Amino acid sequence: MDLTATVQSNLDLFLEVASRALLPDLVSVVLFGSAAENRLRPVSDVNLILVLRRFDPDRIAALSPALQTARAAIRLDAMFLLDSEIAEAAEAFADKFSDILRRRKVLAGPDVFAGLQISREARKTRLRQSLMNFILRTRHTFAMRQDQPDQLAALLAASAGPLRSFAAAWAELAGRPAAPPRESLASLLAEWQLGDLANNLSLARENNLTDPGAARSAVLQAIEAAERIKKLLEGL
């Protein structure tokens, strides 16, 4: 793994505590998302799945202080998933678990997601729902914060991950060659002549988008990109 020293040390410490607190119920620990790609940015969460045989409140209580510390230190976001729930959760949240299948690193235990199959219809349905939710939420926030450039830049930074996942999910459903989410989105934006959005997304994630006009324009382009992906999805 090639995470920054601060993230790696805090993650190692959390895993040490988790192993003591959760064994023998702990089956596997899986890192996913941008951290698994070694593409963390200042606004990135460190996404972790703790796969358990059972959810024991007393064991979770023992882990809670370490979880809170890791959240404050490295934006750790942990999902607690029972091994008996994997198939059901994957169908219910097909977009998230499709992304997990694309971008994951097993930190402890077996790769419980190897061979996991998610139905095409579930992936299409969930992607459609996520796109619609993104469009509505982003429009709402733009309407409320359109005169606050710093808030728009924060909104754009938070939009980068979902937009990239949407693009990768659509490309997979459309039978396009496999590519990381960032490259999948960049390819679509280039086709649509929205290349400025790709650059502004990166700037926003690095806290370097300081042009008020660019932030406003980029949020509107982000909404347009989601609308276009939704239209493409409807054609599959």
Residue pairs with C-beta under 8 A, 6 or more apart in sequence:
1 8
1 38
1 105
2 38
3 11
3 35
3 38
3 40
4 40
6 73
6 74
7 35
7 40
7 46
7 74
10 69
10 70
10 73
10 74
10 76
11 31
11 46
11 48
11 70
11 74
11 76
11 107
13 66
13 70
14 66
14 67
14 69
14 70
14 76
15 29
15 107
15 108
17 63
17 66
18 26
18 29
18 50
18 63
18 66
19 26
19 108
21 59
21 60
21 62
21 63
21 66
22 50
22 52
22 56
22 59
22 60
22 63
24 53
25 52
25 53
25 54
25 55
25 56
25 59
26 50
26 51
26 52
26 108
26 109
27 51
27 52
27 53
27 83
27 109
27 110
27 112
28 49
28 50
28 51
28 83
28 106
28 108
28 109
28 110
28 111
28 112
29 48
29 49
29 50
29 51
29 106
29 107
29 108
29 109
30 48
30 49
30 51
30 100
30 104
30 105
30 106
30 107
30 111
30 112
30 113
31 46
31 47
31 48
31 104
31 105
31 106
31 107
32 47
32 48
32 49
32 99
32 100
32 103
32 104
32 105
33 44
33 45
33 47
33 99
33 103
33 161
34 40
34 41
34 44
34 47
34 103
34 161
35 44
35 46
35 47
36 47
36 103
36 104
36 105
37 103
37 180
39 182
40 46
41 157
41 205
41 206
42 205
42 206
42 207
43 154
43 157
43 158
43 205
43 207
44 75
44 161
44 205
45 75
45 76
45 77
46 70
46 74
46 75
46 76
46 77
47 77
47 79
48 76
48 77
48 78
48 79
48 107
49 78
49 79
49 81
49 100
50 78
50 79
50 80
50 81
51 81
51 82
51 83
51 86
51 109
51 112
52 80
52 81
52 82
52 83
53 82
53 83
54 82
55 80
55 82
60 80
67 76
67 78
70 76
71 77
81 89
83 112
86 112
86 113
86 116
87 116
89 97
90 97
90 116
90 118
90 122
91 118
91 119
91 122
92 122
92 126
93 126
94 118
94 119
94 122
94 123
94 125
94 126
94 127
95 123
95 126
95 127
95 130
95 165
95 166
95 169
97 113
97 116
97 118
98 118
98 123
98 169
98 172
99 165
99 168
99 169
99 181
100 113
101 113
101 116
101 118
102 168
102 172
102 178
102 180
102 181
103 180
103 181
104 111
104 113
120 173
123 169
123 172
123 173
124 173
124 233
124 236
127 166
127 169
127 170
127 173
127 233
128 230
128 233
128 234
130 162
130 166
131 166
131 226
131 229
131 230
131 233
132 230
134 159
134 162
134 163
134 166
134 226
135 223
135 226
135 227
135 230
138 155
138 159
138 219
138 222
138 223
138 226
139 223
141 151
141 155
142 152
142 155
142 219
142 220
142 223
145 151
145 152
145 155
146 152
146 216
149 212
149 215
149 216
152 212
152 215
152 216
152 218
152 219
153 204
153 207
153 209
153 210
153 215
154 204
155 219
156 200
156 201
156 204
156 209
156 215
156 218
156 219
156 222
157 201
157 204
157 205
157 207
157 209
159 201
159 219
159 222
160 201
160 202
160 204
160 205
161 181
163 185
163 201
163 222
163 225
163 226
164 181
164 182
164 184
164 185
165 181
166 185
166 226
166 229
167 181
167 184
167 185
167 187
167 188
167 229
168 179
168 180
168 181
168 184
168 185
170 184
170 188
170 229
170 232
170 233
171 177
171 179
171 184
171 187
171 188
172 178
173 233
173 236
174 232
174 236
176 184
179 187
185 198
185 201
185 225
186 195
186 198
188 225
188 228
188 229
189 195
189 197
189 198
189 225
190 198
192 225
192 228
194 221
194 224
194 225
196 214
196 217
196 218
196 221
197 218
197 221
197 222
197 225
200 209
200 214
200 215
200 217
200 218
200 221
201 218
201 222
203 209
204 215
204 218
209 215
209 218
